[in-house]
Amino acid sequence: MVVTNQTEHILKIGSKGEIFPPKEVRELLGLTNNQTIILTIHREKLVIRKLHSLNDILKKPAKVTISRHAWKEFRKKLAEDAEQ
């Protein structure tokens, strides 16, 4: 999911340094309990991204389709190029 509108949320840091995103944010990003995320520091900004599991990635439909014939031709070309 790509969030196109920039939104701001005010958060507090917990006593142990935890950051608790509001329910609205967790739902918007599809974050669940024990979800692994990536935290990037860019200048004075924290960027938080969901780290997708391999299963999540494999569930998404392919962006490109290719016929069996085209796949065979592609593999043949790769093999020829590797021999050279």
N, C-alpha and C positions, 0 to 999 in steps of 0.2 A: 504494500500500500504506500502510495506517495502522498504526502500531505502538501497541498499546493498553497494553502493559506498560512501565512505566518501568524502564529498565536503566541501569547505570552501567558505564563502561569507563575504566580508567586509561590515559592516553596520555602520551607524552613529546613534547616539541617538538624538532624536528630542529635541526641547527646553523645552518640558514638560515631557521628559523622555521616549517618545514613541520609540518603536523599529519597523522599517518598513522593513519587509522582501521583497526582490526583487520579481518581478512578476514571474520569473522562479521558485523560491522557493515556492511561494504560489500555483502555478499550479502543481508543482511536488507533494506537500502534499495535494492538493485538498482543500486548505483553501479558504473560501469565506468571504465576508463582514460580520461583526458581528459574525464570527465564534468563538466559545468558545474553548480555548486552555488551556493546562496545562503547567505551567512553573515550572520546577524542578531545584533547585540549587544543584549541586554536585561538591564539592570542589570549584574550580574556573570556573566551566562550567555551562552554562545555557542550559538546555535541554527543548525543546519546542515540545509538542505532541498535536495532534488534539484530542479533546474530542468528541467522537462519540455519536450522539443522539441515543435514543432507536430505532427510525425509521431506522437509518443507520444500526444498528446491526441486526434488524429483516429482512432487505432486503438481507443480506448475506445468501447464501445457507448454509444449515446445513452441518457440517463436518462429521456427522455420520447419517446413515440411519438405521432404525430398522423396522422390520415387525410388523404388528398388533399383530400377535400371540406372538412374542417375547416381545412386550410391555406389553401384558396381563400377561405373565409369570413373568415379572419383577415386575409389580405392586403386583401380588399375593405373590411373595417372600418378598417384602417390608412389606406387611401387616403381613405376618407370623413372620418376624423378629421383628416387632413392638409389637406383642403380647407376645413375650418371655421376 
